[in-house]
Amino acid sequence: MIWVTDHKGNCTYLSPEWYDLTGQKLDEALGAGWTEAIHPDDRVAIVDGFAQACARQVEFMLRYRLRRGDGSYIWILDAASPSFTPLTHEFVGFLGLISRYKDDEAQDLTAKAEIGTFRPGRAQGEFAPRNKLDIAADYLIAARAVTVEYGDEVAAAIDNALYALAQALRRDRSEKGSADTHH
């Protein structure tokens, strides 16, 4: 799952998988609403860690339990890097990624915030960009963060472009998956 914040730490975008998993609605999750899906016992540590990362404008990793739409919880790793404008190097927010721990990996975990420790590398293997559509999606997500202050019309245009890219990526992966099974 991918997410984006503005320079104040307000969530401005969550990928559709967030809503599918948590059952939250758009108006419930944006801003600071996403924190309501954090397990109550983990929430203070995670929100404090996130606030520290925002204040310092540095990368971070958060490990916590996330509430699913059915009320059960899963352990997730939430990591993000700060984004800065290319020319002025102004902080524009975070671009983050959430991944789920497998059930057998989730034994004896505790909620944790690690500030200034996440160093994203070049994506490799199954996570590497597969084509130019993947690269375009990354740039659109960054553009969404940079342009959030310009209002709903700009955000809606970028969201529409992200949706179209997601559909094209699904078709492309589906076609390649079916081509692989025929060999």
C-alpha positions as CSV (number, residue, x, y, z in Angstrom):
1,M,0.0,0.0,0.0
2,I,1.2,3.5,-0.8
3,W,0.5,6.7,1.0
4,V,1.4,10.4,0.7
5,T,1.4,13.3,3.2
6,D,1.7,17.0,2.8
7,H,4.4,19.1,4.5
8,K,2.4,19.2,7.7
9,G,2.1,15.4,8.0
10,N,-1.5,15.3,6.9
11,C,-2.3,12.2,4.8
12,T,-3.4,13.4,1.4
13,Y,-3.5,10.0,-0.4
14,L,-3.9,6.4,0.5
15,S,-3.9,3.7,-2.2
16,P,-7.2,1.8,-2.7
17,E,-5.8,-1.2,-0.9
18,W,-5.9,0.8,2.4
19,Y,-9.6,1.3,2.1
20,D,-10.1,-2.4,1.1
21,L,-8.1,-3.6,4.1
22,T,-9.2,-1.2,6.9
23,G,-12.8,-0.5,5.8
24,Q,-12.2,3.2,6.3
25,K,-13.8,5.6,3.9
26,L,-11.8,8.4,2.2
27,D,-13.1,11.2,4.5
28,E,-12.3,9.0,7.6
29,A,-8.7,8.2,6.6
30,L,-7.2,11.4,5.3
31,G,-5.6,14.0,7.4
32,A,-4.9,12.2,10.7
33,G,-7.9,9.8,10.4
34,W,-5.6,6.9,9.4
35,T,-4.4,6.8,13.0
36,E,-7.8,5.6,14.1
37,A,-7.0,2.2,12.4
38,I,-3.9,1.7,14.7
39,H,-4.4,-0.6,17.6
40,P,-5.2,1.5,20.7
41,D,-2.3,0.0,22.6
42,D,0.1,1.0,19.8
43,R,-1.4,4.4,18.8
44,V,0.5,6.8,21.2
45,A,4.0,5.4,20.3
46,I,3.2,5.4,16.6
47,V,1.6,8.8,16.5
48,D,4.5,10.3,18.5
49,G,7.1,8.6,16.3
50,F,5.4,9.9,13.2
51,A,5.3,13.4,14.7
52,Q,9.0,13.3,15.4
53,A,9.7,12.2,11.8
54,C,7.6,15.1,10.5
55,A,9.4,17.6,12.7
56,R,12.8,16.3,11.7
57,Q,11.8,15.7,8.1
58,V,13.6,12.3,8.0
59,E,12.9,8.8,7.0
60,F,11.3,6.4,9.4
61,M,9.9,2.9,10.0
62,L,6.8,2.2,12.1
63,R,5.7,-1.3,13.2
64,Y,2.2,-1.6,14.6
65,R,-1.0,-3.5,14.5
66,L,-3.5,-2.2,12.0
67,R,-7.3,-2.8,12.3
68,R,-8.9,-4.6,9.4
69,G,-12.4,-4.0,8.3
70,D,-13.6,-7.0,10.2
71,G,-12.2,-5.7,13.4
72,S,-9.2,-8.1,13.6
73,Y,-5.6,-6.8,13.6
74,I,-2.6,-7.6,11.5
75,W,1.0,-6.5,12.1
76,I,2.4,-4.1,9.4
77,L,5.6,-2.3,8.7
78,D,5.1,1.3,7.6
79,A,8.1,3.0,6.1
80,A,8.6,6.4,4.5
81,S,11.1,8.8,3.0
82,P,10.8,12.5,3.0
83,S,10.1,14.3,-0.3
84,F,11.7,17.6,-1.3
85,T,11.2,19.8,-4.3
86,P,14.0,19.4,-6.9
87,L,15.1,23.0,-7.2
88,T,14.4,24.6,-3.8
89,H,14.7,21.5,-1.7
90,E,11.6,22.4,0.3
91,F,10.0,19.6,2.3
92,V,6.7,18.6,0.7
93,G,5.8,15.6,2.8
94,F,6.4,11.8,2.9
95,L,5.9,9.0,0.4
96,G,5.4,5.8,2.3
97,L,4.8,2.1,1.8
98,I,3.0,-0.3,4.0
99,S,3.7,-4.0,4.0
100,R,2.2,-6.8,6.0
101,Y,4.1,-9.2,8.2
102,K,3.3,-12.9,7.5
103,D,1.5,-14.5,10.4
104,D,4.5,-16.7,11.3
105,E,6.7,-13.6,11.4
106,A,4.3,-11.7,13.7
107,Q,5.1,-13.7,16.8
108,D,6.4,-11.7,19.8
109,L,6.3,-8.3,17.9
110,T,5.9,-5.0,19.7
111,A,4.9,-1.6,18.3
112,K,8.0,0.4,17.5
113,A,9.0,3.7,15.8
114,E,12.4,4.0,14.3
115,I,13.2,7.6,13.2
116,G,16.0,8.3,10.8
117,T,16.7,4.6,10.1
118,F,14.9,3.7,6.9
119,R,17.2,3.9,3.8
120,P,15.2,3.0,0.8
121,G,17.3,1.4,-1.9
122,R,16.7,0.8,-5.5
123,A,13.8,-1.6,-5.9
124,Q,14.9,-5.0,-7.1
125,G,13.3,-8.3,-8.1
126,E,9.5,-8.3,-7.9
127,F,9.4,-4.8,-6.5
128,A,11.5,-3.2,-9.3
129,P,9.6,-1.1,-11.8
130,R,8.5,-3.4,-14.6
131,N,7.9,-0.8,-17.2
132,K,7.4,2.9,-17.8
133,L,4.0,2.8,-16.3
134,D,5.5,1.9,-12.9
135,I,7.9,4.9,-13.2
136,A,5.1,7.2,-14.2
137,A,3.0,6.2,-11.2
138,D,5.9,7.0,-8.9
139,Y,6.2,10.5,-10.4
140,L,2.4,11.1,-10.2
141,I,2.4,10.1,-6.5
142,A,5.2,12.6,-5.9
143,A,3.3,15.2,-7.9
144,R,0.2,14.6,-5.8
145,A,2.2,15.5,-2.7
146,V,3.8,18.6,-4.2
147,T,0.5,20.0,-5.5
148,V,-1.8,19.3,-2.6
149,E,-2.0,23.0,-1.7
150,Y,-3.4,23.8,-5.1
151,G,-6.8,22.4,-4.3
152,D,-9.2,19.6,-5.1
153,E,-9.2,20.2,-8.9
154,V,-5.5,19.5,-9.2
155,A,-5.7,16.6,-6.8
156,A,-8.6,15.1,-8.6
157,A,-6.8,15.3,-12.0
158,I,-3.8,13.5,-10.5
159,D,-6.0,10.9,-8.8
160,N,-7.7,10.2,-12.1
161,A,-4.3,9.8,-13.8
162,L,-3.2,7.5,-11.0
163,Y,-6.4,5.4,-11.3
164,A,-5.9,5.2,-15.1
165,L,-2.3,4.1,-14.6
166,A,-3.3,1.5,-12.0
167,Q,-5.8,0.1,-14.5
168,A,-3.2,0.0,-17.2
169,L,-0.7,-1.7,-14.9
170,R,-3.3,-4.4,-13.9
171,R,-4.0,-5.1,-17.6
172,D,-0.3,-5.2,-18.4
173,R,0.4,-7.6,-15.5
174,S,-2.6,-9.7,-16.3
175,E,-1.6,-10.0,-19.9
176,K,2.0,-10.9,-19.0
177,G,0.7,-13.4,-16.4
178,S,-1.5,-15.1,-18.9
179,A,1.3,-15.1,-21.5
180,D,3.7,-16.7,-18.9
181,T,1.2,-19.5,-18.2
182,H,0.9,-20.4,-21.9
183,H,4.6,-21.2,-22.3
